[in-house]
Amino acid sequence: MTAWQLLFRTTDPHGAPEVSVTTVLVPATHDPHSPRLLAYQCAINSSQRSCFPSYCLLQGARGPFANPQIELLLMAAGLRQGWIVSVADHGGQPGRYVVARQPGYHVLDGLRATQQFAELRLPSDTPIGLWGYSGGGLASSWAAEMAPSYAPELNIVAAALGSPASDPGKILERADGGLFAGLGFAAISALRGSYPALDSVLTQHLTPKGEKIMTTVRGLSTGQAVGRYVMRNLDRYVDLPIADLMALPDVAAMSEDLRLGKEVPTCPVYIYTAVRDQLVGIDEVDRQADFYATHGTDVTYRRDMLSEHVSLALLGAPAALRWLAQRLEGMEPESGTRTVGSMLASIPALWTISVMSAAAARVFAGRQL
């Protein structure tokens, strides 16, 4: 495998120019005469730079406990297909994750940089797929929604959106006081830097201990934030109930801005989520899928009855990988909504598991991809 890191010009949430980085991975099995390009979006879930893909992929196993290190197994599955994989730091240098629009700008501009990189000699019509889960599904959704207007020249032929964080405001409320409360604290701290109205509200209502937490969590990795603030309630650190805080006009306006389902992807979309997901509400994903389908997007939607948020990241990946492979080879999708016991309960998914297992084995053994 050969890898490069590309610095590129992009746009922040407010339309101002900034720079970001994408890590481009090229497998030894890459076919230069028939290239395929996958934009893989990690669930970064931290403002700490050491958790960004560009840092994690350089540090390898020595890095912090961060999602990109785990998601390397899914990137490897794409590499074993012979695809070039582009992994953008879609939170930008300030570590803005969850914010509206910026992930789309960064993913799409990262793809532009990859396609224009002279070493790769990629044709302008190279088929492109998008893939991500949870926070990565959020970033992939923004990219799919914004591509027709922001980057129409990119030949995006497929987007696989795993448990996309369709309504981040609702997720913040749902995470509060639970196992993933630390993710909520980290998200609020990150959003504060991008939404001055939220910063004003928090300055007014946070207790001194709450202010300290908001500062501390920005320096924590994903695993550290989850571990340190497990089962914590934001109510303990503000002077009004969390429901009342979220209902304040400025906060409600921010929540609406964060919500997906405002523009329509023109490429086929594969959405998969767990019915019993403890973070991403099934009703919210239903609404996103329905919005796309109603407005003309070709949507394949799978609702898994047996999984929850964490387990579906791996259990749903084989079917997503197979769907992406078919789209990148020009096959027509089978659209429609289906609720299944488990996304693993099919012969094609089981076959794809063998492909992914082989890729994972090579990663753990330090073998060439």
Buried (B, 14 or more C-beta within 10 A) or exposed (E): BEEBBBEBEBBBBEEEEBEBBBBBBBBEEBEEEEBBBBBBBBBBBBBBBBBBBBBBBBEEEEBBEBBBBBBBBBBBBBBBBBBBBBBBBBBBEBBBBBBBBBBBBBBBBBBBBBBEBEEBEBEEEBBBBBBBBBBBBBBBBBBBBBBBEBBEEBBBBBBBBBBBBBBBBBBBBBBBBBBBBBBBBBBBBBBBBBBEEBBEBBEEBBEEEBEEBBEBBBBBBBBBBBEBBEEBBBBEBBEEEBEEBBEBEBBEEBBEBBBBBEBBBBBBBBBBBBBEBBBBBBEBBBBBBBBBBEEEBBBBBBBBEBBBBBBBBBBBBBBBBBBBBBBBEEEEBEBEBEEBEBBBEBEEBEEBBEBBEBBBEBBEEEEEB
